[in-house]
Amino acid sequence: MQFKNALLSLVLVFVFCCGAIAADTYAIDPVHSSVGFSVQHMVISHVTGNFQDFSGTIVYDEKDASKCSVQVHIKTASIDTRNQKRDGDLRSDSFFNASAFPEITFTSTRIEKTTDGYIAHGALTMHGVSKDIALPFTVSGTIKDPGGRTRLGAQAGMTIDRQDFGLTYSKTLDNGGLMVGNDVKIDLAVEAVKQ
């Protein structure tokens, strides 16, 4: 009887462990990834930029989205729009207030599989404000690199209203438009390495 109980316990542990390890964990490779954005400037054009310092993990199971998750950390002080004065303004209290709010984070609560890819539902935290968002993304697949490591490719994009996160600074132009638009388009291109 004890032998049967022990055997049953081993079987249950094996089944549980197999289910737990079915999803693979990938670390974002910042050298081969980008966190970009664009925002309207003076109504007539768009300014683009990116963040240079970020990290994150992706837990991915191609067959079971319920085992997938995403977590990302972005350093606000690493913003780069190719203009030092503008970057300084963006780091200041008028915008990101990088000294008080050094990170933008996203942590998924669930991943939904769709006909077009996936949606990561979770909390985006920026400037001390957390909002639930739905981030659509696609996975382009996995591949072995020349070093034998497995790499995962993913792309994501969406538009947010910066005012929802307390980034309210702007000036009104003579024509009534805003110096800096409220809608910010986010564009993520990710390459991650299996751990």
MARLO-355662 format. One record per residue (C-alpha): residue number from 1; residue in three letters; chain; x, y, z. Coordinates in pm, 1 decimal. Layout:
BEGIN
- k; r; c; c1; c2; c3
- NUM; ALA; A; X; Y; Z
...
% end
This chain:
BEGIN
- k; r; c; c1; c2; c3
- 1; MET; A; 0.0; 0.0; 0.0
- 2; GLN; A; 281.4; 241.0; 89.6
- 3; PHE; A; 458.5; 148.9; -233.8
- 4; LYS; A; 144.1; 231.6; -435.1
- 5; ASN; A; 106.7; 566.6; -257.0
- 6; ALA; A; 471.8; 650.0; -318.7
- 7; LEU; A; 440.4; 552.0; -684.6
- 8; LEU; A; 124.6; 762.2; -723.8
- 9; SER; A; 300.8; 1059.2; -563.9
- 10; LEU; A; 593.7; 1024.0; -804.7
- 11; VAL; A; 356.9; 1010.1; -1102.1
- 12; LEU; A; 174.0; 1321.9; -984.7
- 13; VAL; A; 500.2; 1508.3; -931.4
- 14; PHE; A; 619.4; 1404.0; -1277.6
- 15; VAL; A; 295.3; 1519.3; -1442.7
- 16; PHE; A; 301.0; 1849.8; -1253.5
- 17; CYS; A; 664.8; 1915.5; -1337.6
- 18; CYS; A; 615.4; 1833.5; -1703.9
- 19; GLY; A; 327.8; 2080.5; -1720.2
- 20; ALA; A; 529.2; 2344.3; -1537.7
- 21; ILE; A; 832.7; 2319.9; -1763.5
- 22; ALA; A; 635.8; 2311.7; -2088.2
- 23; ALA; A; 661.6; 2690.9; -2105.3
- 24; ASP; A; 1008.2; 2829.6; -2179.2
- 25; THR; A; 1151.5; 3146.2; -2025.5
- 26; TYR; A; 1325.7; 3396.4; -2252.7
- 27; ALA; A; 1525.8; 3704.0; -2152.4
- 28; ILE; A; 1496.5; 4008.3; -2377.4
- 29; ASP; A; 1818.9; 4078.2; -2565.8
- 30; PRO; A; 1849.2; 4460.4; -2565.0
- 31; VAL; A; 2118.1; 4456.3; -2833.9
- 32; HIS; A; 1871.9; 4308.3; -3083.3
- 33; SER; A; 1551.5; 4469.9; -2954.7
- 34; SER; A; 1399.6; 4817.8; -2957.8
- 35; VAL; A; 1144.0; 5011.3; -2754.1
- 36; GLY; A; 1029.6; 5293.2; -2980.5
- 37; PHE; A; 760.6; 5559.8; -2979.8
- 38; SER; A; 628.7; 5850.8; -3182.7
- 39; VAL; A; 419.1; 6152.3; -3085.5
- 40; GLN; A; 269.9; 6437.1; -3284.9
- 41; HIS; A; 468.3; 6762.4; -3276.6
- 42; MET; A; 306.1; 7100.5; -3348.3
- 43; VAL; A; 20.5; 6922.0; -3529.1
- 44; ILE; A; 213.0; 6897.2; -3858.1
- 45; SER; A; 471.8; 6625.7; -3788.1
- 46; HIS; A; 582.1; 6347.2; -3554.7
- 47; VAL; A; 885.7; 6312.6; -3330.5
- 48; THR; A; 1021.8; 5961.9; -3286.6
- 49; GLY; A; 1243.4; 5821.6; -3015.6
- 50; ASN; A; 1332.9; 5515.9; -2815.1
- 51; PHE; A; 1456.8; 5395.5; -2478.5
- 52; GLN; A; 1810.5; 5261.6; -2463.8
- 53; ASP; A; 1798.8; 5078.8; -2128.0
- 54; PHE; A; 1538.1; 4806.3; -2078.0
- 55; SER; A; 1504.9; 4444.6; -1970.8
- 56; GLY; A; 1238.7; 4181.5; -1940.9
- 57; THR; A; 1130.5; 3821.1; -1958.6
- 58; ILE; A; 884.7; 3633.9; -2174.3
- 59; VAL; A; 742.5; 3299.5; -2068.8
- 60; TYR; A; 617.9; 3129.7; -2383.7
- 61; ASP; A; 431.0; 2810.5; -2459.4
- 62; GLU; A; 319.3; 2789.9; -2820.8
- 63; LYS; A; 44.3; 2539.7; -2737.2
- 64; ASP; A; -97.6; 2694.3; -2419.3
- 65; ALA; A; -137.5; 3071.5; -2387.2
- 66; SER; A; -244.2; 3033.5; -2022.9
- 67; LYS; A; 118.3; 2946.6; -1939.2
- 68; CYS; A; 256.1; 3257.2; -2111.7
- 69; SER; A; 351.0; 3584.8; -1945.6
- 70; VAL; A; 543.9; 3904.7; -2010.2
- 71; GLN; A; 732.3; 4139.3; -1778.5
- 72; VAL; A; 923.7; 4447.4; -1894.7
- 73; HIS; A; 1124.6; 4721.5; -1718.2
- 74; ILE; A; 1224.1; 5040.6; -1903.6
- 75; LYS; A; 1453.2; 5307.1; -1757.2
- 76; THR; A; 1295.8; 5647.7; -1821.5
- 77; ALA; A; 1629.9; 5830.2; -1803.6
- 78; SER; A; 1744.6; 5633.3; -2110.2
- 79; ILE; A; 1504.1; 5816.8; -2342.6
- 80; ASP; A; 1665.8; 5920.9; -2670.6
- 81; THR; A; 1509.2; 6145.0; -2935.7
- 82; ARG; A; 1844.1; 6247.1; -3089.2
- 83; ASN; A; 1821.3; 6592.2; -2930.8
- 84; GLN; A; 1991.0; 6651.6; -2593.9
- 85; LYS; A; 1779.8; 6952.0; -2494.7
- 86; ARG; A; 1455.6; 6773.9; -2574.0
- 87; ASP; A; 1571.2; 6458.0; -2394.3
- 88; GLY; A; 1653.7; 6668.8; -2088.8
- 89; ASP; A; 1304.8; 6818.4; -2097.6
- 90; LEU; A; 1150.7; 6471.1; -2124.5
- 91; ARG; A; 1349.2; 6352.2; -1820.0
- 92; SER; A; 1242.4; 6658.9; -1617.9
- 93; ASP; A; 942.6; 6717.2; -1392.5
- 94; SER; A; 746.4; 6845.6; -1693.1
- 95; PHE; A; 726.7; 6496.8; -1839.7
- 96; PHE; A; 866.8; 6166.4; -1705.9
- 97; ASN; A; 1028.5; 6305.0; -1388.0
- 98; ALA; A; 1290.3; 6032.0; -1421.7
- 99; SER; A; 1447.1; 6096.7; -1081.0
- 100; ALA; A; 1117.9; 6027.8; -901.4
- 101; PHE; A; 984.5; 5765.5; -1144.2
- 102; PRO; A; 1289.5; 5585.0; -1282.7
- 103; GLU; A; 1102.8; 5298.5; -1451.9
- 104; ILE; A; 815.4; 5222.6; -1682.7
- 105; THR; A; 693.9; 4868.5; -1620.6
- 106; PHE; A; 452.3; 4626.6; -1777.8
- 107; THR; A; 344.7; 4305.6; -1605.6
- 108; SER; A; 94.1; 4078.1; -1772.4
- 109; THR; A; -186.4; 3913.5; -1577.9
- 110; ARG; A; -296.2; 3687.3; -1863.9
- 111; ILE; A; -219.0; 3619.7; -2228.5
- 112; GLU; A; -500.8; 3568.2; -2476.7
- 113; LYS; A; -456.9; 3380.7; -2805.6
- 114; THR; A; -632.2; 3542.2; -3101.5
- 115; THR; A; -663.6; 3466.5; -3472.1
- 116; ASP; A; -400.4; 3734.8; -3543.2
- 117; GLY; A; -158.3; 3654.1; -3261.3
- 118; TYR; A; -185.2; 3731.0; -2891.1
- 119; ILE; A; -302.9; 3997.9; -2649.7
- 120; ALA; A; -113.2; 4059.7; -2326.2
- 121; HIS; A; -352.0; 4189.1; -2061.8
- 122; GLY; A; -180.0; 4356.1; -1769.3
- 123; ALA; A; -72.2; 4668.2; -1583.3
- 124; LEU; A; 133.6; 4942.7; -1746.3
- 125; THR; A; 291.0; 5166.6; -1482.9
- 126; MET; A; 437.8; 5501.8; -1581.2
- 127; HIS; A; 493.2; 5825.5; -1389.1
- 128; GLY; A; 354.3; 5657.4; -1077.6
- 129; VAL; A; 23.3; 5567.0; -1244.8
- 130; SER; A; -86.1; 5209.7; -1321.4
- 131; LYS; A; -345.8; 5134.8; -1586.7
- 132; ASP; A; -476.1; 4806.8; -1721.6
- 133; ILE; A; -402.0; 4776.3; -2091.8
- 134; ALA; A; -441.3; 4517.2; -2366.0
- 135; LEU; A; -120.0; 4495.2; -2569.4
- 136; PRO; A; -154.5; 4306.5; -2899.3
- 137; PHE; A; 155.5; 4122.5; -3015.7
- 138; THR; A; 272.4; 3859.4; -3260.0
- 139; VAL; A; 540.5; 3594.4; -3229.0
- 140; SER; A; 748.5; 3541.1; -3541.7
- 141; GLY; A; 884.6; 3210.6; -3412.2
- 142; THR; A; 1199.9; 3063.7; -3264.0
- 143; ILE; A; 1537.2; 2983.3; -3415.6
- 144; LYS; A; 1877.3; 2850.9; -3310.3
- 145; ASP; A; 2154.0; 3109.5; -3334.0
- 146; PRO; A; 2513.0; 3016.6; -3437.3
- 147; GLY; A; 2598.9; 2970.0; -3069.0
- 148; GLY; A; 2326.2; 2709.1; -3025.2
- 149; ARG; A; 2096.3; 2932.0; -2821.1
- 150; THR; A; 1723.4; 2941.7; -2894.6
- 151; ARG; A; 1590.7; 3287.0; -2980.1
- 152; LEU; A; 1232.8; 3411.9; -2990.8
- 153; GLY; A; 1109.6; 3702.9; -3201.9
- 154; ALA; A; 805.1; 3914.0; -3114.5
- 155; GLN; A; 652.2; 4243.4; -3223.5
- 156; ALA; A; 398.3; 4462.4; -3043.9
- 157; GLY; A; 238.3; 4799.6; -3092.8
- 158; MET; A; -38.6; 5015.5; -2957.3
- 159; THR; A; -135.4; 5376.7; -2890.8
- 160; ILE; A; -183.0; 5524.1; -2543.5
- 161; ASP; A; -296.3; 5864.3; -2418.9
- 162; ARG; A; -8.4; 6010.0; -2217.1
- 163; GLN; A; -252.3; 6215.6; -2007.8
- 164; ASP; A; -392.2; 5890.7; -1864.1
- 165; PHE; A; -54.3; 5851.8; -1691.8
- 166; GLY; A; -23.2; 6207.2; -1559.6
- 167; LEU; A; 200.0; 6330.5; -1843.2
- 168; THR; A; -8.7; 6641.6; -1902.2
- 169; TYR; A; 241.6; 6911.9; -1998.9
- 170; SER; A; 183.6; 7087.7; -2329.5
- 171; LYS; A; 137.5; 7428.2; -2486.8
- 172; THR; A; -145.5; 7543.6; -2709.2
- 173; LEU; A; -42.0; 7686.8; -3044.3
- 174; ASP; A; -194.7; 7990.7; -3215.1
- 175; ASN; A; -405.6; 7759.6; -3432.8
- 176; GLY; A; -544.9; 7585.1; -3122.7
- 177; GLY; A; -341.7; 7268.2; -3169.0
- 178; LEU; A; -104.0; 7123.4; -2913.4
- 179; MET; A; 273.2; 7159.4; -2917.3
- 180; VAL; A; 292.9; 6792.2; -2806.5
- 181; GLY; A; 14.3; 6551.7; -2897.7
- 182; ASN; A; -157.7; 6337.4; -2638.1
- 183; ASP; A; -152.9; 6010.8; -2833.6
- 184; VAL; A; 174.0; 5820.6; -2815.5
- 185; LYS; A; 229.7; 5532.9; -3056.1
- 186; ILE; A; 442.0; 5255.4; -2906.8
- 187; ASP; A; 637.8; 5015.0; -3126.0
- 188; LEU; A; 823.7; 4715.7; -2979.4
- 189; ALA; A; 1053.2; 4481.2; -3168.7
- 190; VAL; A; 1183.8; 4207.8; -2940.6
- 191; GLU; A; 1440.9; 3933.8; -2970.0
- 192; ALA; A; 1476.9; 3718.0; -2659.3
- 193; VAL; A; 1711.6; 3434.3; -2561.1
- 194; LYS; A; 1594.9; 3114.0; -2397.5
- 195; GLN; A; 1730.4; 3075.5; -2045.6
% end
